[in-house]
Amino acid sequence: MIKKSIPQLPSLDLLKSKKFYEEKLGFKTLKEYDDILLLEKDGFELHLWLCDDPSIPQNSSVYYHVDSIDSMYADYNNKGIVHKNAHLSDKPWGMREFYVLDLDGNLLKFGKTIEN
């Protein structure tokens, strides 16, 4: 039985990633090691692992279901981190979404189910 899932994304520089995730996205660092960073936001963990191949983060993503999509979007948009081609919009698959690219190119997708 699966009890928990923790996304793990590659990072080319853990110190730069830590600063971005804390200052721009509002994550809190739980633990730091030489090759992995454990972060948390709203009770959900995210691990960043040290990687030296830039193509890996450019092909990695995570999807977060969120409650307050409009206020999160406003916050991230004001910080200038919303992907230029992925502003908040309603999708045909029933989700209201926007996307952020981290410093290494990992795609962070945020969505909320559209209520009918």
Backbone bond lengths (Angstrom), bond angles and torsions (degrees), N, CA, C in turn:
res aa  C-N    CA-C-N  psi(-1)  N-CA   C-N-CA  omega(-1)  CA-C   N-CA-C  phi
1 M - - - 1.459 - - 1.527 109.01 -
2 I 1.316 116.94 125.91 1.462 121.59 177.42 1.523 109.23 -78.02
3 K 1.323 116.19 130.41 1.456 121.06 -179.25 1.528 112.85 -107.99
4 K 1.331 116.32 -25.96 1.451 119.36 -173.77 1.524 109.31 -160.22
5 S 1.302 116.54 148.24 1.455 122.13 175.25 1.524 108.05 -126.06
6 I 1.326 116.50 134.13 1.457 120.88 178.85 1.524 108.22 -125.14
7 P 1.328 117.50 110.44 1.458 118.99 177.25 1.531 110.57 -63.76
8 Q 1.318 115.56 144.46 1.457 121.74 177.25 1.517 107.93 -128.00
9 L 1.325 116.11 119.72 1.453 122.33 -178.08 1.523 110.13 -115.13
10 P 1.327 117.47 148.14 1.455 121.17 177.68 1.528 112.05 -77.07
11 S 1.314 115.72 148.38 1.458 123.03 176.88 1.526 108.94 -134.10
12 L 1.316 116.52 134.62 1.462 121.02 177.71 1.526 111.84 -83.63
13 D 1.343 116.76 -18.80 1.465 122.44 -179.80 1.527 107.45 -153.32
14 L 1.315 116.99 103.64 1.467 120.80 -174.52 1.527 112.87 -63.52
15 L 1.323 118.66 -34.34 1.467 119.99 179.47 1.526 111.52 -66.73
16 K 1.323 116.73 -43.98 1.469 120.00 177.23 1.524 110.77 -66.01
17 S 1.331 116.50 -40.38 1.466 120.29 178.28 1.519 111.16 -62.78
18 K 1.328 116.48 -43.42 1.472 120.97 179.49 1.526 110.11 -56.73
19 K 1.317 116.40 -47.76 1.465 120.56 -179.41 1.533 110.93 -61.39
20 F 1.331 117.50 -45.09 1.461 121.60 -179.96 1.532 110.89 -62.35
21 Y 1.316 116.94 -49.45 1.462 120.26 -176.83 1.528 111.86 -66.37
22 E 1.317 117.80 -35.54 1.461 120.02 178.72 1.531 111.61 -75.58
23 E 1.336 116.33 -51.98 1.464 120.05 -172.72 1.525 113.83 -78.23
24 K 1.304 117.84 -36.70 1.468 120.26 -175.90 1.530 113.18 -94.29
25 L 1.347 116.61 -38.28 1.461 119.77 -174.12 1.534 113.90 -103.00
26 G 1.329 117.53 -12.18 1.460 120.55 176.97 1.517 115.43 82.57
27 F 1.321 117.58 19.79 1.461 120.75 175.88 1.525 109.89 -78.81
28 K 1.319 116.21 159.00 1.453 123.70 176.39 1.530 107.77 -117.82
29 T 1.322 117.15 136.41 1.461 120.41 178.18 1.526 109.79 -78.57
30 L 1.333 115.57 126.62 1.461 121.49 176.67 1.525 111.37 -89.91
31 K 1.340 115.59 -47.85 1.461 121.67 -179.91 1.518 109.13 -151.82
32 E 1.328 114.54 151.57 1.467 121.06 178.01 1.515 109.67 -129.09
33 Y 1.308 115.21 137.85 1.459 121.90 174.56 1.528 106.76 -132.74
34 D 1.311 117.30 174.88 1.461 120.76 -179.00 1.524 112.81 -60.99
35 D 1.330 116.89 -32.74 1.458 119.67 -172.97 1.522 114.63 -125.37
36 I 1.340 117.20 8.77 1.467 119.55 178.03 1.527 110.14 -154.08
37 L 1.307 115.13 146.02 1.460 122.83 179.83 1.518 107.59 -125.75
38 L 1.330 117.07 126.56 1.457 122.16 179.76 1.524 108.52 -104.36
39 L 1.329 115.84 119.69 1.464 122.68 -176.69 1.519 110.40 -119.10
40 E 1.352 115.32 164.00 1.464 120.63 179.51 1.515 109.15 -148.42
41 K 1.327 115.15 143.75 1.471 122.20 172.19 1.523 107.49 -148.67
42 D 1.305 116.28 126.69 1.465 122.24 177.23 1.526 112.83 54.09
43 G 1.337 116.70 35.11 1.461 120.81 176.91 1.519 114.97 86.20
44 F 1.338 117.55 1.12 1.465 120.88 179.94 1.517 110.34 -112.28
45 E 1.320 115.76 135.05 1.458 121.27 -179.67 1.517 111.74 -90.59
46 L 1.323 113.81 152.83 1.459 123.60 171.48 1.519 105.80 -141.58
47 H 1.317 116.63 131.33 1.460 121.24 176.87 1.519 108.99 -109.70
48 L 1.318 115.77 136.73 1.457 122.28 173.87 1.523 107.67 -113.60
49 W 1.323 116.61 127.24 1.464 120.52 -179.30 1.516 109.99 -113.76
50 L 1.323 115.76 143.68 1.453 122.17 -176.89 1.520 111.04 -69.39
51 C 1.312 114.96 130.76 1.458 123.08 -174.54 1.525 108.22 -137.66
52 D 1.324 117.85 146.59 1.459 119.46 178.14 1.526 113.15 -115.22
53 D 1.322 116.97 10.19 1.465 121.68 180.00 1.530 109.23 -112.63
54 P 1.343 118.78 105.48 1.462 121.22 -176.70 1.523 115.10 -60.59
55 S 1.315 118.42 -19.29 1.461 119.67 -179.83 1.526 112.17 -73.37
56 I 1.325 117.42 -22.97 1.472 119.81 -177.86 1.527 111.52 -69.15
57 P 1.348 120.42 -52.89 1.462 117.82 177.90 1.533 113.31 -64.03
58 Q 1.307 117.24 -27.89 1.459 119.82 179.28 1.527 112.04 -70.21
59 N 1.323 116.85 -7.26 1.462 122.55 178.80 1.523 111.86 -124.77
60 S 1.328 116.36 23.39 1.471 121.23 -178.31 1.523 109.88 -121.45
61 S 1.333 115.50 148.81 1.464 119.41 178.79 1.523 110.37 -155.02
62 V 1.324 114.37 165.42 1.463 122.57 174.00 1.527 106.70 -143.28
63 Y 1.335 115.88 146.81 1.465 121.46 -179.69 1.525 107.99 -117.21
64 Y 1.325 116.41 127.48 1.466 122.44 177.34 1.521 109.49 -113.32
65 H 1.321 116.96 127.24 1.463 122.17 168.83 1.521 106.20 -84.38
66 V 1.332 117.15 128.06 1.463 121.24 -176.82 1.527 110.30 -127.43
67 D 1.333 115.93 162.26 1.457 121.77 178.99 1.529 111.88 -87.56
68 S 1.301 116.41 -55.57 1.469 121.59 -172.58 1.522 110.57 -99.97
69 I 1.317 116.18 68.53 1.460 121.77 -174.53 1.528 111.93 -61.48
70 D 1.333 117.83 -38.94 1.462 120.19 -177.02 1.520 111.75 -68.14
71 S 1.323 118.11 -42.34 1.464 119.64 -179.92 1.534 110.88 -73.15
72 M 1.329 117.75 -35.45 1.460 120.18 176.30 1.525 109.66 -64.22
73 Y 1.321 116.15 -44.63 1.462 120.34 177.81 1.534 110.84 -58.94
74 A 1.329 117.06 -46.61 1.466 120.73 -179.32 1.525 110.62 -59.09
75 D 1.321 117.17 -43.74 1.469 121.84 179.58 1.526 110.82 -62.24
76 Y 1.325 116.78 -51.22 1.461 120.90 -177.24 1.533 111.67 -68.89
77 N 1.318 116.91 -34.63 1.462 120.19 177.88 1.529 110.39 -66.74
78 N 1.342 116.73 -40.97 1.466 120.66 176.90 1.522 111.76 -62.78
79 K 1.321 117.11 -29.63 1.468 121.71 178.33 1.527 111.71 -82.91
80 G 1.326 116.23 -4.72 1.458 120.75 176.40 1.518 114.77 73.75
81 I 1.337 117.26 27.84 1.469 119.30 -176.71 1.526 113.73 -111.75
82 V 1.321 118.14 -1.36 1.464 120.23 177.25 1.532 108.23 -71.35
83 H 1.323 115.63 136.01 1.474 120.71 179.87 1.522 109.18 -58.87
84 K 1.331 116.51 134.26 1.472 121.26 -174.80 1.525 113.62 -60.54
85 N 1.323 118.20 -23.17 1.463 121.70 179.68 1.527 112.73 -108.78
86 A 1.326 117.24 14.42 1.469 119.31 -175.29 1.522 111.93 -140.83
87 H 1.330 115.63 50.45 1.463 119.70 176.77 1.527 110.12 -72.65
88 L 1.295 116.24 167.28 1.460 122.80 -175.81 1.531 110.98 -56.76
89 S 1.334 114.50 126.46 1.466 119.47 177.87 1.524 109.93 -158.39
90 D 1.326 114.44 157.42 1.456 121.18 176.31 1.526 108.51 -85.67
91 K 1.323 115.42 130.55 1.459 121.38 -176.11 1.530 110.12 -101.95
92 P 1.335 117.80 153.36 1.464 120.78 -179.13 1.525 113.07 -64.07
93 W 1.320 117.97 -17.15 1.478 120.95 179.65 1.526 112.37 -88.71
94 G 1.350 116.45 14.23 1.458 120.70 171.69 1.518 115.35 86.02
95 M 1.323 117.20 20.16 1.453 120.77 179.15 1.528 109.95 -121.86
96 R 1.324 115.92 146.97 1.465 123.65 170.79 1.524 104.51 -101.63
97 E 1.345 118.31 119.26 1.457 121.53 -168.25 1.524 113.55 -137.43
98 F 1.346 113.65 158.16 1.461 123.12 164.92 1.522 107.15 -150.86
99 Y 1.338 115.76 162.99 1.460 120.43 -175.52 1.531 110.95 -130.15
100 V 1.330 113.90 152.62 1.458 123.23 176.90 1.522 107.76 -130.92
101 L 1.325 117.04 139.17 1.462 121.57 170.09 1.518 107.74 -101.46
102 D 1.347 117.55 131.58 1.455 118.42 174.73 1.522 108.97 -79.52
103 L 1.306 117.56 -177.24 1.465 121.99 -174.35 1.527 113.78 -61.46
104 D 1.325 116.74 -25.33 1.463 120.95 -176.80 1.515 113.33 -99.37
105 G 1.335 117.33 -5.97 1.453 120.78 178.79 1.515 115.19 103.91
106 N 1.346 117.89 2.26 1.460 119.89 173.27 1.523 108.51 -63.83
107 L 1.320 116.86 134.33 1.457 121.60 -179.75 1.523 109.37 -92.95
108 L 1.333 115.86 121.19 1.464 122.20 177.61 1.517 106.88 -106.38
109 K 1.322 116.04 116.64 1.456 121.58 -177.93 1.524 108.41 -105.08
110 F 1.333 116.40 133.95 1.454 122.07 178.77 1.519 108.33 -123.14
111 G 1.330 116.51 130.54 1.447 119.42 -177.31 1.522 113.48 -147.42
112 K 1.312 114.64 156.31 1.461 123.33 175.89 1.524 107.84 -135.76
113 T 1.314 115.92 137.35 1.458 120.67 176.69 1.519 109.94 -62.63
114 I 1.319 116.55 132.60 1.454 121.57 177.02 1.524 108.29 -75.42
115 E 1.322 115.19 123.55 1.473 120.55 179.29 1.507 109.83 -82.59
116 N 1.325 116.29 132.45 1.473 120.58 178.55 1.490 111.36 -93.77
